[in-house]
Amino acid sequence: MNEKNPSSTPFSQLVDIMATLRSPEGCAWDQEQTLETLRAYLLEECHELLEVMDGSAFDAHKEELGDVLLQIVFQSQIRSEAGSFDISDVITTLNEKLIRRHPHVFGDDKVDSAEAAYENWEKIKAQERKAKGGAQKSRFSGIPKSLPGLLKAFRVGEKAATVGFDWPDAQAAGQKIQEEWLEIAACIKAGESKQRLEEEIGDLLFAVANFARHHRIEPEKALGVALEKFIKRFRSLEALNEPSGRDLSELNIDQLETLWQKAKSPEA
């Protein structure tokens, strides 16, 4: 192991540790893992990382980044054992991609904004797919089907915008929200089916996601912040009601609203 090689880097030590854990002399649990069993752990670690990214708990952020890195090294080790590739191949492929898709940095191309750089990235990506043979895939083919709805809507709108299929500005995107809301109102007034109403609500949420994108706000994150704020205030409401000894379900809407307004105050 790397204790015998003081010149080794922390990363090479990590790779060696993972290889040892997977070896016959290693850990029985690590030996049993497969790419299939690691799926849930990767998803869990990514969510744990997301929870600490915006805070000031730097030690927690550092640790969660390490946990995600472990999953990458773990999968690479499994592929290496099968003779497919190893972590060095992963890094080499990534290095080549970053250089290839940033010709404005590592080449002679010029871009004048972050939006132009992103559009250039997507164009190069589409060219690479076409060069691999067969019909050119859709711009949306790289978006995971399992993404949360608002995040997926954000990415779909973002990719459509790379070919100019987008609202001209945030104001126009905001007007689309109003338009979709009026369609929902008309749908309800006409007594349309639940399926039809579901479709119209979906259009409204997509419009909201596009409006957020024009303001460079991630709608999934914005919704998460709103939910945390609501939960915090509702817990305050519960605490304010606790001395009464009554269950919240026993209160009418006016009583609940009074508690809610108190919960929203800075003193609460």
Secondary structure, 3 states (H helix, E strand, C coil): CHHHCCCCCHHHHHHHHHHHHHCCCCCHHHHHCCHHHHHHHHHHHHHHHHHHCCCCCHHHHHHHHHHHHHHHHHHHHHHHHCCCCCHHHHHHHHHHHHHHCCHHHHCCCCCCCHHHHHHHHHHHHHHHHHHCCCCCCCCCCCCCCCCCHHHHHHHHHHHHHCCCCCCCCHHHHHHHHHHHHHHHHHHHHCCCCHHHHHHHHHHHHHHHHHHHHHCCCCHHHHHHHHHHHHHHHHHHHHHHHHHHCCCHHHCCHHHHHHHHHHHHCCCC
